[in-house]
Amino acid sequence: MTDPQTTASTSTFVVAPPSDRTALVVRGGWDGHQPVEATDLFIPFLEESGFSVRIEDSPAIYADADAEYMATVDLILQCNTMNTIEKEEFEGLRAAVEAGTGLAGWHGGIADSYRNNSDYLTLIGGQFGCHPGKHPDERAGEQADNYVPYTVNMLPAAAEHPITQGISDFDLVTEQYWVLSDDYIDVLATTTQKVREWDPWNRPITSPALWTRQWGEGRIFVSTPGHRVEVLEDPNVRTVIERGLLWAARGSEQPYGEHRTGGHAATAQGGERSDDAHGATR
């Protein structure tokens, strides 16, 4: 990846029909993830789903002096890779989520947003570590050096979850995220890094690919697939993201789900969740 590129802060309000709920799109950071084009794919969907949409190109809005605005936001769609966040901005974001604002996104736009703030990493529960690429002899110094074929494996509980119901394992050729995660994320799908002859690790590594998280009253949804527009246009990827946005938003009538609390390793083993687990169905 290259260094992040950012632009001066501006605000845009998207004119939409009268809406019952409010969505805030925060986008920016590294241009390689196409933050404008990528989020533009989902804005019509949000409007059609009854949201009025506000667009910001920096996280400064999270620290809005008029805290009453953040209190009205039902959903934050964030696509902001390798950027920075100030203390007051993060505190505003966390407070909004704890009060019930949903937070959702994909790829580095949510799982590699603000490396300078460890509390943000804790809020999300999973951080991009790397994306092992092609054989060194096949690399040409382009983004495609990191595109590899891999499978997104749905866990058993995903079959009945409102985000993933009806979706089977699917294949992609794009960046495969190796994610560093905690065991408070609730995993719907995983992906496994193979061991290739040039890799330094000696056993397969399984990482979460789709997960949710409850933080206070707010819901969080993360999809690691979503490197660029062409990946987001994959029918499986687009479906889970659209569903994830609606699931995460404040006021969603969809259940939290029965996917196990306890991280991808425990979930993949199919263990039962105790009734007193913090991630119990909501």
Secondary structure, DSSP 8 states (H G I E B T S, - for coil): ----------EEEE--S--SEEEEEEEEE-GGG-HHHHHHTTHHHHHHTTEEEEEESSGGGGG-S-HHHHHH--EEEEEEESB---HHHHHHHHHHHHTT-EEEEETHHHHSSBTT-HHHHHHHSEEEEE---S-GGG--SSGGGG-EEEEEEE-GGGGGSTTTTT---EEEEE---EEEE-TTSEEEEEEEE---TT-S-SS-EEEEEEEEEEETTEEEEEES--SSHHHHTSHHHHHHHHHHHHHHSTT--S------BSHHHHHHTT----TT-TT---
